Amino acid sequence: MKLSQLNPGERGTIVAFTDLEMSVKLMEMGCLPGETVEVERLAPLGDPIAIRVAGYQLCLRKSEASIIIIQ
Amino acid sequence: MFAQKRSIYYYNSVIGLAKDIKIALVGNPNTGKSTLFNLLTGLNQKIGNFPGITVDKKVGYTRLPDGREAEIIDLPGTYSLYPKSKDEGIVFQVLADPANPSYPDMIVLVADATNLRRNLLLYTQVADLGLPVVLALNMTDMAKKEGIAVDIDKLSAKLGIQIVAISARNNSGLDQLKEAIKNTTSFATQTAGADLHMLAPAAIDEIKDYLKIKNDYLALQFLHQHEHLATFKAADHERIEQIERDHDFHSSKLQAAETVARYRYLSTVLTGVIEDTGAEKKFAFSDKLDSILTHRFWGLFIFIGILFFIFNAIFTWSSYPMELIEYTFVWLTNYGHEHLPGGLLTDLFLDGILAGLGGIVIFIPQIAILFALISILEDTGYMARVTFMMDRIMRKFGLSGKSVVPMIGSIACAVPSIMSARNIESWKDRIITIMVAPLVSCSARLPVYTLLISLVVPEDTIWGFVSLQGLTLMGMYLISIVAALLVAFVMKFIIKAKEKSYFIMELPVYRMPRWANVIYTMYEKSKTFVIEAGKVIIAISIVLWVLATYGPSERFEAIEAKYAAIEAQKDSVQIATLERDKSAEKLENSYAGILGHMIEPAIRPLGFDWKIGIALITSFAAREAFVGTMATIYSVEGGDEEVGTIRSKMLAAKNAEGLPVFTFATAFSLMLFYAFAMQCMSTVAIVYRETKSWKWPVIQLVYMTAMAYIASLIAYQLLK
């Protein structure tokens, strides 16, 4: 399942990434495999999304969230 | 192993340096790094440029307990040494290149204690470069409140460096930090972190051999980003790239592997160091605020309300200081004319240089207010939410959520706004933002709008309270924003992206603004503006003064003769207006006047005559020159402060057929021209500086002028 498919309030554990370049940036920001992520809210127009990961809030576009595979 | 890390590059600390010790401040964004910088240096700081690149370099000075003077460089905030934006690239360029003039003797790494693991990722990278490091653990008080306990002694022992708990917000721990800096040895003491040699052993060894360095991580970094370092010659780049090919060096894959290895190392380091007990209490306040401020409906509503407030504040709060500045300059000019020996040099100084200077200084209040408000929005964390909310809309127009800040800033002035576009990671998003930002109506257009609106729009109100003139003014701003979005939309299809655009951004928790930071920002931005724009405006005002003062000598001699004759007649009616009429006639025959007549055929279809033509030429340097030029042309003494008199003169102005010059159609056509045309040398200069090529400023100049011409043409032909 992709992170972009979660609704606000739902959570999952990162297992893999489907885009190498983007994964570097995401991992530097603390989105590591094994981390729990929770979708906190959507922007007023439904995109980007704000997630809680590694103890802080991160926002990213849905297209970017779709490269994060979660469980 | 870590003894090796004292690389041979270290000679830099020994050879002659201006200051006793150079310190680089490094850290993630939102860690309070700049607050710490301000605290350490006070107003004893200056903004310079990193050589060859346009990113501002913030340097300040502080005295250490042992009397040594330390030079502190505030490097841009970054999450990693692998840069994602122009700003972030500086960090590596400074820290990895001993030939760089900013190369430090030691590093103070500022880390946010509330999110230590992510902050320490950068620490491990920086530590591996082999420079001495002190860790400043900021927001320890905040972490304590959130139930996070950090065992500093244990962490210090594990990392092998000095760690100081500070609270930049409460100004605590500063003395201890200075003490730690004082006690820092000239060689690096940090324990070796994750083993990175294993990532690309053969390639790393070859680089070390080739460059005669001992540091594994530097070698690895050179493989990744040698192309960004000025110190390497073409042959070096070729050799390094050859090594990359030979060993099948895959940059992204290795960066990913490095990040994973570092986090694994940090997990072992942080076990037993961090204790987190109060997970539930955290962020409750921030979340509550977010649910209102980024609410589906209210979120955008509140944002528009805040924009309106900023917009209003820029104009209302600045009116008194602006008047004061205006009167001061008028007084100075008059005083100068009275007390300085008459002559061309005095005229040049007073009417050229001083007038030009006044044209810049007058905008300081607006710029200071705008930046104070923007820095409050940034400091509280609200600006991050704005970019979050606006990203979807802005993306439709080829921009990014991060373009919102420069676009709002352009309401005051495009120059600092274009500079602030640097933190947009994607090259394409950034270029489009830079290209359209000058379309947003800036404060320099304001005097033009207000003068013209007062000429043709009646002072009526609708429903008793909405002023028609105010509504027109707001309409001009709306038109400019719509135009900027439309142009961005077109450019989205024309400009090719160099890399994928992305929007991965931290949403910091809401905090009270730090007022000292707000004041520093105000001071610093105003200063940058005055210096950057000032250089250009003064130069241009001198040129314009010359063009408007001199003309072909035979014409000028004829004018002198004519007025000498009138004076001889002693006709009291004519004498009263003699000086003004003479200077107006001189202007018409000056080089500027001749230029105005020359371009008249081209601007006639827009409803402009040669006098407006002169104003168009003079305001090529800066739009605000319009009112001043009009004042001179209609031979009103004094200048801007007598808008009323210029108004009546302009209202009375008749063309050859005896019809008024400033009709509704002409005034609107003129306003549209000023709305769209790129009449700002400072913007041209800053776009050149920011894009490092003439291509973009030239494209911008051409498209904006074309747009202005077409819009004015259509407006005039429809309305006349």
Interface residues (C-beta under 8 A of the other chain):
Chain A: L20 E21 M22 S23 V24 K25 L26 M27 E28 M29 G30 L32 P33 E40 R41 A43 P44 L45 G46 D47 P48 A50 R52 A54 G55 Y56 Q57 L58 C59 L60 R61 E64
Chain B: Y79 S80 Y82 K84 T114 N115 R117 R118 L121 S252 K253 Q255 A256 T259 V260 Y263 K282 F283 S286 D287 D290 S291 T294 H295 R296 F297 G299 L300 A384 F388 M389 D391 R392 I393 G401 K500 Y502 F503 I504 M505 E506 L507 P508 V509
